[in-house]
Amino acid sequence: MAKLVLGIYDVFVVNASFFLALVVRFYMNGQFSELGIPYISAFFRYSPYYTICALIIFSLFQMYNMVWRVAGINDLKRILAANVCTFLVQVIGSRLFVRRMPTTYYVIGAMIQLFLICLIRFIPRLLFYEGWQERKKDAIPAMIIGIGPDAAILQDKVRRDVTGKEKIVCLLDYSTKKDSKRLFNGVPIIYGIGNMAEAIKRYGIGRVFIADRSLTGTIRRDIASICSTNGVELKNFIIGMADDEETREWMKRYEEENGEEASFF
């Protein structure tokens, strides 16, 4: 049912977008210019074919199989790619089978279409995010050690866990001392172990997650010492499967260096 509703919406959008583009182009002095009438006729002649092509393209890019409540960058990339293809179909098809339309028609129509296509698909994500923010107001501020793939996965898991007790408020890049004020998926990055204690106080950190396999035993002990001094709970997590050879080797090395078992998230 949801796919059908989305398909009907797309039919409306791909037609309304370019029709509005013609209105924007030829609506002058409170009335539609006679110069635009031939283009209106051409628009309606080509519209059925463009609609069918657009729906096929959207289907090929799996735009009706995405879980929009958790839509992300990869979904946005597919939407952009699909709209580029429909734009080419509009430009080439209209020129070959009806007539050349004004340049502003193509540009404005494509922009409106992209905006409306993205809007309906990302509204569920925005509503879900706002709801998550509301539920996470009383969550424990948490820090992730590391800014690699494991940190990204852990951050996403914590973010999506609406029943969880943590909220990631910053990440620590222990390997450098630079301070470029960069963000990691919208969360500030703290640079250098030396700034960890100050960040704990600034953000009111109550829990620290280690999500970086490259940390040496010495650095881990330094982190543990800082957490202990500031009364912060420290958790060691790795992302992976126990039957993965690389993960098993890391677990063995970690246990030898730290005298404790690593945990899976």
Secondary structure, DSSP 4 states (H G I P E B T S, - for coil): -HHHHHHHHHHHHHHHHHHHHHHHHHEETTEE-GGGHHHHHHHHHHHHHHHHHHHHHHHHTTTTS--GGG--HHHHHHHHHHHHHHHHHHHHHHHHHT-PPPHHHHHHHHHHHHHHHHHHHHHHHHHHHHHHHHHTTTSEEEEEE--SHHHHHHHHHHHH-TT-SEEEEEEEETT-------EETTEEEEESGGGHHHHHHHHT--EEEE--TT--HHHHHHHHHHHHHTT-EEEEEE-S-TT-HHHHHHHHHHHHHHSS--EE-
